[in-house]
Amino acid sequence: MMKYIIFLLILISGTFANGQQNNWTHFRGNHLKGTSRQTGVPVSWNDSVNVKWKSIIKGKGWSSPVVYGDQIWLTTATENGKQMFGICLDSKTGKEIFNIKLFEPETILPKHEINSYASPTPCVELGFVYFHFGSYGTACVRTNDGSIAWKRTDLKCEHAQGPGASPILYRNLLILHLEGTDKQYIVALNKRTGKTVWLKDRPKELYAKLKPIGRKAYITPIIVNVKGKDLMISNGSAVCIAYEPETGNEVWRVVQGEDSTISMPFFEEGVVFFYTSYVTPEVGEKYCELLAVDPSDSGDVTKTNVLWRFSSPILQLLTPVVRDGLIYTIDTMSNLFCIDSKTGKTVYTSRLTGKFNSSPIYVGGNVYFTSTTGETIVIKAGRKLEIISRNKLKGDVFATPAITNNSIIMRVGSYLYCLSNKQNN
């Protein structure tokens, strides 16, 4: 009897773990890391090879897909921004389950030409999915029937170039970044009711020094655990701050920058990494830096806890992926870098063609980079550059792929693709 119970527990545990592994709940995955433990994910494809299904997504949006169970969720909007939707597809077939009109703004504000009105990625958990369109509104939807649990349309800022920061879940909170030219704040909502739990402005003494256009930001934060304590790491245009996610209270800060930040922070083996916004030197061109920070102290740690600095061109868009002590990134001049995370030294570099705004993902020992024109370069992870394949789909790509059921869910132009090896179909 005892052997049977133990076997049953192992079976249940394995099933639960596999179910969790198949989920992709936030921008860049369950833990906002851009990595997956799945195997058997394809490394080669085109429009007729290793495509399990292909579904049209009406409207326009650069939000990434998220997955829970057999449901894929993403957002879209009309090109003019007058209607904004939450979309749900069946992950096995690509068939549409829900198409929910969420917002019809009375006033449409300007955006950058490469942005969309549906760029923030939703987040999802058992029973609920959360949509954020910046100042246009935030909504919670029940995943069983597509009904709206709550909405907020009173959280405002002047994005100037359109919204871009994605929401994250932390325990009972939904955390949003609204950082515009006029105001810059972070707000935590009760995820069940939508009511405000805490709201924190960025430090006014730092932002008052910047031009209004330089105060905006489009980053998504991460949650890390340092010495048993959770911290929310959030790199705004003038400062990176570690907050207590339960309260919004500041723990430490690193001050640097004069303009927008987009690339989100990342974390491995007790070290926080993030791109600053640009710096204007007395001589030479503007630059930004990739910083490595020891997150174990408090206060202003700009001069004490920066472990290394890696200079880069300005306006870093994609978020690097780190795995086994190596950071993989492509800068805005299309230079691929592999960086040693302990030292900040370049392991190798290679010049590529095209622009890469979609963030890379790590899965199955490989790193996937997708360009804005739909070409995905797959490289073998490690200290030597080895390009495994180059794969092309027709259409623009700004969204980061999701990994589920040994497949890649990729948004390309007006389509959502499920890329899967034949044996997985």
C-alpha positions in Angstrom: 0.0 0.0 0.0 2.8 2.4 1.0 4.6 1.7 -2.3 1.4 2.5 -4.2 1.0 5.8 -2.4 4.6 6.8 -3.0 4.2 5.9 -6.7 1.0 8.0 -6.9 2.6 11.0 -5.3 5.5 10.8 -7.7 3.1 10.5 -10.6 1.0 13.5 -9.4 4.2 15.5 -8.8 5.5 14.8 -12.2 2.3 15.7 -13.9 2.1 19.0 -11.9 5.7 19.8 -12.8 5.1 19.1 -16.5 2.0 21.2 -16.4 3.9 24.1 -14.9 6.7 23.7 -17.4 4.1 24.0 -20.3 2.9 27.3 -18.9 4.5 30.6 -20.0 2.8 33.1 -17.8 4.5 36.5 -18.3 6.7 38.4 -20.8 9.8 36.2 -21.0 8.2 33.3 -19.2 7.1 32.1 -15.8 10.0 33.8 -13.9 10.5 36.6 -16.5 13.9 35.0 -17.4 13.5 34.1 -21.0 14.5 30.5 -20.4 12.7 27.1 -20.6 13.6 23.6 -19.4 11.6 22.0 -22.3 13.2 19.7 -24.8 12.5 18.7 -28.4 11.8 22.3 -29.4 12.5 22.8 -33.1 15.7 24.5 -34.3 14.6 24.8 -38.0 11.4 25.8 -39.7 9.9 27.9 -42.5 6.3 28.5 -43.7 5.9 24.9 -44.7 8.2 23.0 -42.3 7.5 22.3 -38.6 4.5 24.5 -38.6 1.8 22.8 -36.4 -0.7 25.6 -37.0 -0.9 29.2 -38.1 -3.7 31.5 -37.0 -4.5 35.0 -38.1 -4.7 37.8 -35.5 -6.8 40.7 -36.6 -5.6 44.2 -35.9 -2.1 45.0 -34.8 -0.1 44.4 -31.7 3.4 43.6 -30.5 2.5 42.0 -27.2 4.0 38.5 -26.7 1.8 35.4 -26.2 1.4 33.9 -22.7 0.2 30.4 -22.0 -1.7 28.7 -19.2 -2.9 25.1 -19.7 -4.4 24.8 -23.2 -5.0 28.6 -23.6 -2.8 31.1 -25.3 -3.5 34.8 -24.6 -2.4 38.0 -26.3 -3.6 41.4 -27.2 -4.4 43.3 -30.3 -5.9 46.6 -31.4 -7.2 48.4 -34.4 -4.4 50.2 -36.3 -5.9 53.6 -35.1 -6.1 52.4 -31.5 -9.9 53.0 -31.2 -10.6 49.4 -30.1 -8.4 47.2 -27.9 -8.9 43.4 -27.5 -7.8 40.4 -25.5 -7.5 37.2 -27.6 -7.5 33.6 -26.5 -6.5 30.7 -28.8 -6.5 26.9 -28.2 -2.8 25.9 -27.9 -3.4 22.6 -29.6 -5.2 23.8 -32.6 -4.8 27.6 -32.9 -8.5 28.0 -33.0 -9.9 31.2 -31.4 -11.7 30.7 -28.1 -12.3 34.3 -27.0 -12.1 37.7 -28.7 -12.9 40.2 -26.0 -13.3 43.9 -26.7 -11.7 45.6 -23.6 -11.3 49.3 -24.3 -12.6 51.9 -26.7 -10.7 55.1 -25.8 -12.3 58.4 -26.4 -8.9 60.1 -27.0 -6.0 58.4 -28.9 -2.6 59.7 -28.0 0.5 59.8 -30.3 2.9 56.8 -30.4 6.2 55.9 -32.0 5.9 54.7 -35.5 7.3 51.2 -34.6 5.1 50.9 -31.6 1.5 49.5 -31.5 -1.5 50.2 -29.3 -1.2 46.7 -28.0 2.4 46.3 -27.0 2.4 45.4 -23.3 2.3 41.6 -22.8 -0.5 40.2 -20.6 0.1 37.9 -17.6 -1.9 34.8 -16.7 -2.5 32.5 -13.8 -5.1 29.8 -12.9 -8.5 31.3 -13.6 -7.5 34.8 -14.6 -5.6 36.8 -17.2 -4.5 40.4 -16.8 -4.4 42.9 -19.7 -2.6 46.3 -19.6 -2.7 49.0 -22.3 -0.9 51.7 -20.4 -3.0 54.8 -19.9 -5.8 53.3 -21.9 -6.7 50.8 -19.3 -6.1 47.6 -17.3 -8.5 44.7 -17.1 -8.8 41.3 -15.4 -10.6 38.6 -17.3 -11.9 35.2 -16.2 -10.2 32.5 -18.3 -13.1 30.0 -18.1 -15.7 32.1 -19.8 -14.0 35.3 -21.0 -16.0 37.5 -18.7 -14.5 40.7 -17.3 -13.8 40.6 -13.5 -12.7 44.3 -13.2 -11.3 47.3 -15.1 -9.3 50.4 -14.4 -9.1 53.4 -16.7 -8.0 56.0 -14.2 -4.2 55.2 -14.2 -2.7 57.8 -16.5 0.6 59.1 -17.8 1.8 60.8 -21.0 3.6 57.9 -22.7 4.7 60.1 -25.5 5.5 57.2 -27.7 2.8 54.7 -26.7 2.7 52.2 -23.8 5.3 49.4 -23.6 5.7 48.2 -20.0 4.2 44.8 -19.2 2.4 43.9 -15.9 3.7 41.3 -13.5 2.0 39.2 -10.8 3.4 39.0 -7.2 1.4 37.0 -4.7 -2.0 38.9 -4.4 -0.7 41.9 -6.4 -0.7 43.0 -10.0 2.2 45.5 -10.5 2.1 48.1 -13.2 4.7 50.7 -14.4 3.3 54.0 -15.8 6.3 56.3 -16.6 5.6 59.1 -18.9 6.9 62.6 -19.6 4.6 64.1 -17.0 4.6 61.6 -14.2 6.5 58.4 -13.3 5.0 56.0 -10.9 4.6 52.3 -10.0 1.3 51.0 -8.7 0.3 47.7 -7.2 -3.3 46.6 -7.5 -5.2 43.9 -5.6 -5.4 41.3 -8.4 -8.9 40.1 -7.5 -10.5 43.6 -7.1 -8.3 45.9 -9.1 -8.1 48.3 -6.1 -4.9 50.2 -5.4 -2.8 48.6 -2.6 0.2 51.0 -3.0 1.5 53.6 -5.3 5.1 55.0 -5.4 6.4 57.9 -7.5 10.0 57.8 -8.9 12.4 60.0 -6.9 11.5 63.6 -7.9 14.9 64.9 -7.0 16.4 62.7 -9.8 13.8 63.2 -12.4 13.6 67.0 -12.1 17.0 67.1 -13.6 15.9 65.4 -16.8 14.1 66.9 -19.8 10.4 65.7 -19.8 11.0 63.5 -22.9 13.8 61.8 -21.0 11.7 60.8 -18.0 9.6 58.2 -19.7 10.4 54.5 -19.6 8.9 51.2 -20.9 10.5 48.5 -18.7 9.0 45.4 -17.1 10.4 44.7 -13.6 11.6 41.4 -12.2 11.3 39.8 -8.7 14.4 38.3 -7.2 15.2 36.7 -3.9 18.2 38.0 -2.0 19.1 36.4 1.3 15.6 35.2 1.8 13.9 38.5 1.0 12.0 39.3 -2.2 13.0 42.4 -4.2 11.4 44.0 -7.2 14.1 45.3 -9.5 13.0 48.2 -11.7 15.3 50.3 -13.9 13.7 53.6 -14.9 15.3 56.3 -17.0 17.3 58.0 -14.2 17.7 55.2 -11.7 17.4 51.5 -11.0 15.6 50.8 -7.7 15.1 47.7 -5.7 11.7 47.9 -4.0 9.9 45.7 -1.4 7.2 44.3 -3.7 4.7 44.0 -0.8 4.9 47.7 0.1 6.7 49.6 -2.7 9.3 50.8 -0.2 12.7 51.5 -1.6 15.6 49.2 -0.5 18.5 50.4 -2.7 19.2 52.4 -5.8 21.8 52.8 -8.6 21.7 56.2 -10.2 22.6 56.7 -13.9 20.9 57.8 -17.0 19.2 60.7 -18.9 16.5 59.1 -21.0 14.1 56.2 -21.6 14.9 52.6 -20.6 13.2 49.7 -22.3 15.3 46.5 -21.7 14.2 44.9 -18.5 16.6 43.7 -15.7 17.7 40.0 -15.4 19.3 38.0 -12.6 21.5 34.9 -12.1 23.5 33.5 -9.1 22.9 36.5 -6.8 23.7 39.2 -9.2 21.3 41.8 -10.8 22.0 42.9 -14.4 20.4 45.8 -16.2 20.9 48.3 -19.0 21.0 52.0 -18.0 19.6 54.7 -20.2 22.1 56.8 -22.1 24.9 58.9 -20.6 26.4 62.1 -22.3 30.1 62.2 -21.8 32.1 65.5 -22.0 33.8 64.1 -25.1 32.5 61.5 -27.5 29.2 59.9 -28.3 26.4 59.1 -26.0 26.4 55.6 -24.6 24.5 53.3 -22.2 25.9 50.6 -20.0 25.1 47.1 -19.0 25.7 47.0 -15.2 26.2 44.0 -12.9 25.1 44.9 -9.3 25.4 43.1 -5.9 21.9 43.5 -4.6 22.6 42.6 -1.0 22.9 46.1 0.5 20.6 49.1 1.0 20.7 52.8 0.2 22.5 54.4 -2.7 24.9 51.7 -3.8 26.0 53.4 -7.1 29.6 53.7 -5.9 29.9 50.6 -3.9 28.0 47.7 -5.4 28.5 47.9 -9.2 30.6 44.8 -10.0 31.3 45.7 -13.6 30.2 47.9 -16.5 29.9 47.1 -20.2 29.6 50.0 -22.6 26.9 49.8 -25.3 25.2 51.9 -27.9 22.1 53.8 -26.7 18.5 52.8 -26.8 18.8 49.1 -25.9 15.5 47.5 -26.7 15.8 43.7 -26.2 16.5 42.1 -22.9 19.5 39.7 -22.8 19.3 36.2 -21.6 21.7 34.7 -19.1 22.5 31.1 -18.6 25.3 29.2 -16.8 27.4 32.3 -16.4 27.1 33.6 -19.9 25.0 36.6 -21.1 23.7 36.6 -24.7 22.6 39.9 -26.2 22.5 41.9 -29.4 23.0 45.7 -29.2 21.3 48.4 -31.3 24.2 48.3 -33.8 23.4 44.6 -34.5 26.4 43.3 -32.7 25.9 39.9 -31.1 27.8 39.5 -27.7 28.5 36.7 -25.4 29.6 38.2 -22.1 31.1 36.5 -19.0 28.6 37.3 -16.3 31.2 37.1 -13.5 33.7 39.6 -15.1 31.8 41.5 -17.8 34.5 40.5 -20.3 33.5 39.7 -23.9 33.7 35.9 -24.6 33.0 36.5 -28.3 31.2 38.9 -30.6 29.9 38.8 -34.2 28.4 41.5 -36.4 24.9 40.5 -37.7 22.6 42.1 -40.2 19.1 43.4 -39.4 17.5 44.8 -36.2 16.6 42.7 -33.2 13.9 44.1 -30.9 12.4 40.8 -29.8 14.2 39.4 -26.7 16.2 36.1 -27.0 15.1 32.9 -25.4 17.1 30.0 -24.1 15.8 26.4 -24.5 17.3 23.0 -25.1 20.9 24.3 -24.9 20.3 26.9 -27.6 19.7 30.6 -27.8 17.1 32.0 -30.2 17.3 35.5 -31.6 14.6 36.8 -33.9 15.0 39.9 -36.1 12.3 42.5 -36.9 12.1 41.0 -40.4 11.2 37.5 -39.1 14.6 35.7 -39.3 15.5 33.6 -36.3 19.1 32.8 -35.7 19.6 29.8 -33.4 23.0 29.5 -31.7 24.4 26.8 -29.5 24.9 28.1 -25.9 28.5 28.1 -24.9 31.8 30.0 -25.0 32.3 29.6 -28.8 29.9 31.0 -31.4 28.2 28.1 -33.3 25.2 29.1 -35.5 22.9 26.1 -35.8 20.3 27.5 -38.2 18.7 30.5 -39.7 15.0 30.4 -40.2 12.7 32.8 -41.9 9.0 33.6 -41.6 7.4 36.4 -43.6 6.3 39.4 -41.4 7.5 41.8 -38.8 8.5 40.5 -35.4 8.6 42.6 -32.3 7.1 40.1 -29.8 9.2 37.6 -27.8 8.2 34.0 -28.4 6.7 31.7 -25.8 7.7 28.0 -25.2 5.0 25.5 -24.4 4.4 21.8 -25.1 7.8 21.4 -26.8 6.8 24.1 -29.3 7.5 27.7 -30.0 4.6 30.2 -30.1 5.7 33.1 -32.3 3.9 36.2 -33.3 4.9 37.2 -36.9 3.1 40.1 -38.6 -0.7 39.4 -38.5 -0.2 35.7 -37.6 0.5 33.5 -34.6 2.6 30.4 -35.4 3.0 27.2 -33.4 6.3 25.7 -34.5 6.8 22.1 -33.5 8.9 19.1 -34.6 6.8 16.5 -36.5 7.2 14.0 -33.7 5.5 16.5 -31.3 2.5 17.0 -33.5 
